[in-house]
Amino acid sequence: MKKTIGRKEKPYMLPYFQMEEDSFVITTWHDGQGFNLYTSNERYKTLERLISRLPKGTIIEND
């Protein structure tokens, strides 16, 4: 349950992925401007490791 702006409780869903060793799932945001990464892979354990594997010239914004 999560509280809304009006302080009412509202149910919401959280993602759950059954992951095998070295798995990852990428979900793209609705506008294509970002993504969520769910992983059990050590190569992507930190943001710095992920960034080091992106193509050169990729623009990174971490807000």
C-alpha positions as a printed NumPy array, in Angstrom:
array([[  0.   ,   0.   ,   0.   ],
       [  1.179,   3.508,  -0.804],
       [ -0.201,   6.818,   0.422],
       [ -1.502,   9.185,  -2.229],
       [ -1.455,  12.988,  -2.181],
       [ -4.778,  12.988,  -0.328],
       [ -3.208,  10.661,   2.277],
       [ -5.417,   7.752,   1.241],
       [ -3.828,   4.333,   0.932],
       [ -3.81 ,   2.867,  -2.545],
       [ -2.449,  -0.534,  -3.645],
       [  0.307,  -0.547,  -6.236],
       [  2.372,  -3.204,  -7.976],
       [  6.099,  -3.785,  -7.686],
       [  8.018,  -5.682, -10.372],
       [  9.153,  -9.206,  -9.553],
       [ 11.463, -11.139, -11.862],
       [ 12.629, -14.71 , -11.301],
       [ 16.29 , -14.244, -12.191],
       [ 18.821, -16.898, -13.064],
       [ 22.544, -16.27 , -12.691],
       [ 23.808, -13.314, -14.786],
       [ 20.327, -12.187, -15.882],
       [ 19.023,  -8.712, -16.517],
       [ 15.755,  -7.039, -17.495],
       [ 15.527,  -3.543, -18.976],
       [ 12.25 ,  -1.616, -18.92 ],
       [ 12.118,   1.552, -21.026],
       [ 10.286,   4.605, -19.711],
       [  7.084,   5.651, -21.501],
       [  8.836,   8.548, -23.292],
       [ 11.957,   6.595, -24.274],
       [ 14.192,   8.996, -22.348],
       [ 15.297,   6.538, -19.673],
       [ 15.116,   3.003, -18.381],
       [ 15.112,   0.818, -15.289],
       [ 17.613,  -2.03 , -15.059],
       [ 16.974,  -5.059, -12.856],
       [ 19.981,  -7.381, -12.763],
       [ 21.788, -10.159, -10.971],
       [ 24.848,  -9.651, -13.174],
       [ 27.987,  -8.34 , -11.42 ],
       [ 28.99 ,  -6.384, -14.571],
       [ 26.093,  -3.984, -13.989],
       [ 26.147,  -3.92 , -10.175],
       [ 27.046,  -0.209,  -9.985],
       [ 26.136,   2.754, -12.153],
       [ 29.803,   3.273, -13.049],
       [ 30.106,  -0.307, -14.336],
       [ 26.957,   0.089, -16.435],
       [ 28.152,   3.393, -17.911],
       [ 31.522,   1.879, -18.837],
       [ 29.729,  -0.672, -21.051],
       [ 27.561,   1.818, -22.967],
       [ 28.596,   2.972, -26.464],
       [ 30.911,   5.991, -26.668],
       [ 28.946,   9.227, -27.036],
       [ 26.012,   8.022, -24.945],
       [ 24.611,  10.944, -22.965],
       [ 24.174,  10.119, -19.258],
       [ 21.972,  12.128, -16.919],
       [ 21.749,  10.89 , -13.349],
       [ 19.166,  12.988, -11.513]])
